[in-house]
Amino acid sequence: MLRIMFVFAFSWIFLHSAWAQNDLLRQKAADELRKIPRPHSTGEFKAIPHLPPMNQDTTNACWSFSTLSFVESEMLRLGRPKVRLAVMFPVYYGFLEKARYFVTTKGSSRFAPGDLFSGVLEIIRKYGIVPQSVYRGQTRACRTYNHSNMETELSQFMQRVKELELWDEEIVVAGVRKILDKYMGAPPRNFTFNGKTYTPQSFRDQVVNLPWDEYVAVTSFLYEPYGRFIELKVPDNWAHRKNYFNVPLPLFYSALISAVRHGYSAAIDADISEPGRLGKQDVSFIPSFDLPAAAIDEYARELRFVNKATTDDHLMHIVGYKKVAGQDWFLVKDSWRSAWYGQQKGYFFFHGDYIRLKVLA
């Protein structure tokens, strides 16, 4: 009993110390930020057309929120209707696809809530998509999302599948679907939108109607040669897709700036654990005590990826760019709760150095 109490006390002291240290670093970053010319309002940007931010609440579905936000912006850019797409539609079918793959790999693949841009696009290609107005993706009589209980139940079910070696895809997928239907409700097979009846597939083809083959995911890492499609080696790439085009960091960064300046938005996958991500100030930057700007290169980027200081924490959507005192700043639409801590609800201002060092793809 004394040993348990000692371990608990030690753990509490360690966590308390880590929290205090993190607070100290964020305060140091906030002090430095006061001396840096920066944007203070979304109105300073000529924003690429997009729909207002949505809070992902207690979910791990940033990948769906950000990618569908990008799809919505593409619809506006190409003259399609302004439609809020159902953020939980890819989540529902994403879990079914992960269940199938889990059976195929006999439990060696990752079954978890996370995913990437490519996962959303693959769901849309296979299953279609629907408006948010016809599928909210929850059975609770509540305006906010909370996937805690659902994710726990799914995890327990899949653990049981692995323990029993129940490698029957039909049975496993049916079990996962039952849990999803309990918490999310089944997506519609047919629905009416603006007086016309659609299936998810016909809505994708007739209303969304995007050139899906023209979208490319781009990354920049040294662990594979440049100029080819590679696997982004992160846990959320659960199917080990090799569909990220690897380019040198200067090209990665300059291509992003060029795209946004010419009216193209971009979905991004980034690490948001740094002390320079300050929710109350709506800013993400690299403070000088972390790494001087002159030292940010492909090797600094690779080191942080190898030692896990950079992980695929969070997916967001870049919807604007401008220079302030000669420095690059990006307007980032963000579904995570910290994007609501400051004045710009649902947005962050990302400094260019943060993009170069901490954005994976």
Backbone hydrogen bonds, N-H to C=O, Kabsch-Sander energy under -0.5 kcal/mol:
donor,donor_aa,acceptor,acceptor_aa,energy
5,M,1,M,-2.4
6,F,2,L,-2.5
7,V,3,R,-2.5
8,F,4,I,-2.5
9,A,5,M,-2.6
10,F,6,F,-2.7
11,S,7,V,-2.6
12,W,8,F,-2.4
13,I,9,A,-2.4
14,F,10,F,-2.5
15,L,11,S,-2.6
16,H,12,W,-2.7
17,S,13,I,-2.4
18,A,14,F,-2.3
19,W,15,L,-2.7
20,A,16,H,-2.4
21,Q,17,S,-2.4
22,N,18,A,-2.5
23,D,19,W,-2.5
24,L,20,A,-2.1
25,L,21,Q,-2.2
26,R,22,N,-2.4
27,Q,23,D,-2.2
28,K,24,L,-2.2
29,A,25,L,-2.5
30,A,26,R,-2.6
31,D,27,Q,-2.3
32,E,28,K,-1.9
33,L,29,A,-2.4
34,R,30,A,-1.2
35,K,32,E,-1.6
36,I,33,L,-1.8
44,E,41,S,-1.6
45,F,42,T,-1.8
47,A,45,F,-1.3
48,I,319,V,-3.4
56,Q,335,S,-2.4
58,T,145,Y,-2.1
59,T,57,D,-1.6
64,S,61,A,-1.1
65,F,61,A,-2.2
66,S,62,C,-3.0
67,T,63,W,-1.5
68,L,64,S,-2.4
69,S,65,F,-1.6
70,F,66,S,-2.1
71,V,67,T,-2.3
72,E,68,L,-2.7
73,S,69,S,-2.1
74,E,70,F,-2.4
75,M,71,V,-2.2
76,L,72,E,-1.9
77,R,73,S,-2.7
78,L,74,E,-2.0
79,G,76,L,-1.3
80,R,75,M,-3.5
83,V,81,P,-0.8
85,L,83,V,-0.6
86,A,130,V,-2.7
87,V,85,L,-0.7
89,F,86,A,-1.0
91,V,87,V,-0.5
92,Y,88,M,-2.4
93,Y,89,F,-2.0
94,G,90,P,-2.1
95,F,91,V,-1.9
96,L,92,Y,-1.3
97,E,93,Y,-2.2
98,K,94,G,-2.3
99,A,95,F,-2.1
100,R,96,L,-2.0
101,Y,97,E,-2.2
102,F,98,K,-2.3
103,V,99,A,-1.8
104,T,100,R,-2.3
105,T,101,Y,-2.5
106,K,103,V,-1.4
107,G,102,F,-3.2
108,S,105,T,-0.9
112,A,110,R,-0.6
119,G,116,L,-0.5
120,V,116,L,-1.4
120,V,117,F,-0.5
121,L,117,F,-2.2
122,E,118,S,-2.2
123,I,119,G,-1.9
124,I,120,V,-2.5
125,R,121,L,-2.3
126,K,122,E,-2.1
127,Y,123,I,-3.6
128,G,123,I,-0.8
128,G,124,I,-1.3
129,I,200,P,-1.7
132,Q,84,R,-3.1
134,V,131,P,-1.2
135,Y,131,P,-0.8
135,Y,132,Q,-0.5
139,T,183,Y,-2.2
142,C,140,R,-1.9
147,H,58,T,-3.1
151,E,147,H,-3.1
152,T,148,S,-2.0
153,E,149,N,-2.4
154,L,150,M,-2.5
155,S,151,E,-2.3
156,Q,152,T,-2.4
157,F,153,E,-2.1
158,M,154,L,-2.5
159,Q,155,S,-2.1
160,R,156,Q,-1.9
161,V,157,F,-2.1
162,K,158,M,-2.0
163,E,159,Q,-2.3
164,L,160,R,-2.4
165,E,161,V,-0.7
165,E,162,K,-0.5
166,L,161,V,-2.3
167,W,165,E,-1.7
168,D,166,L,-1.3
169,E,167,W,-0.6
172,V,168,D,-2.5
173,V,169,E,-2.8
174,A,170,E,-1.8
175,G,171,I,-2.0
176,V,172,V,-2.4
177,R,173,V,-2.8
178,K,174,A,-2.0
179,I,175,G,-1.5
180,L,176,V,-2.5
181,D,177,R,-2.9
182,K,178,K,-1.6
183,Y,179,I,-1.7
184,M,180,L,-3.7
185,G,180,L,-1.0
185,G,181,D,-0.5
191,F,198,Y,-2.2
193,F,196,K,-3.0
196,K,193,F,-1.4
198,Y,191,F,-3.2
203,F,199,T,-2.4
204,R,200,P,-1.8
205,D,201,Q,-2.1
206,Q,202,S,-2.9
207,V,203,F,-2.0
208,V,203,F,-2.1
209,N,204,R,-3.1
212,W,210,L,-1.8
214,E,211,P,-2.3
215,Y,212,W,-1.2
217,A,243,N,-0.6
218,V,361,A,-0.6
219,T,245,F,-2.6
220,S,360,L,-0.8
227,G,246,N,-3.3
228,R,246,N,-0.5
230,I,244,Y,-3.0
232,L,230,I,-0.5
232,L,241,R,-0.7
233,K,231,E,-0.9
234,V,232,L,-2.1
237,N,234,V,-1.8
238,W,236,D,-1.7
240,H,237,N,-2.0
243,N,241,R,-0.7
244,Y,230,I,-1.9
245,F,217,A,-3.1
245,F,243,N,-0.5
246,N,228,R,-2.6
246,N,244,Y,-0.5
247,V,219,T,-2.4
252,F,248,P,-2.5
253,Y,249,L,-2.6
254,S,250,P,-2.5
255,A,251,L,-2.6
256,L,252,F,-1.3
257,I,253,Y,-2.2
258,S,254,S,-2.5
259,A,255,A,-2.4
260,V,256,L,-2.4
261,R,257,I,-2.7
262,H,258,S,-1.3
263,G,260,V,-1.7
264,Y,259,A,-2.7
265,S,263,G,-0.5
266,A,318,I,-1.7
268,I,316,M,-2.2
270,A,268,I,-0.5
270,A,314,H,-3.2
271,D,358,K,-2.0
277,R,274,E,-1.7
278,L,276,G,-0.9
278,L,283,V,-3.4
279,G,277,R,-0.6
281,Q,278,L,-0.5
282,D,278,L,-0.7
282,D,279,G,-0.8
283,V,278,L,-1.9
284,S,349,F,-2.5
285,F,276,G,-1.8
290,D,287,P,-1.4
291,L,287,P,-1.9
295,A,292,P,-1.8
296,I,293,A,-1.5
297,D,295,A,-0.8
301,R,297,D,-2.2
302,E,298,E,-2.2
303,L,299,Y,-2.6
304,R,300,A,-1.6
305,F,301,R,-1.3
306,V,302,E,-2.7
307,N,303,L,-2.5
308,K,305,F,-0.8
309,A,304,R,-1.1
310,T,304,R,-3.0
311,T,309,A,-0.5
313,D,311,T,-2.1
314,H,270,A,-2.5
316,M,268,I,-2.5
317,H,333,K,-2.1
318,I,266,A,-3.5
319,V,331,L,-3.0
320,G,331,L,-0.9
322,K,329,W,-2.4
324,V,327,Q,-2.5
327,Q,324,V,-1.9
329,W,322,K,-2.4
330,F,350,F,-2.7
331,L,320,G,-2.2
332,V,330,F,-0.6
332,V,348,F,-3.0
333,K,317,H,-3.5
333,K,331,L,-0.5
334,D,346,G,-2.5
339,A,336,W,-1.9
340,W,337,R,-2.1
341,Y,338,S,-1.3
345,K,343,Q,-1.4
346,G,339,A,-2.3
347,Y,339,A,-0.9
347,Y,344,Q,-2.4
348,F,332,V,-2.4
349,F,282,D,-2.8
350,F,330,F,-2.6
350,F,348,F,-0.6
351,H,284,S,-2.7
351,H,349,F,-0.5
352,G,328,D,-2.3
354,Y,351,H,-0.7
355,I,351,H,-1.5
356,R,352,G,-2.3
357,L,353,D,-2.1
358,K,354,Y,-2.8
359,V,355,I,-1.5
360,L,269,D,-2.5
360,L,358,K,-0.7
361,A,269,D,-1.3
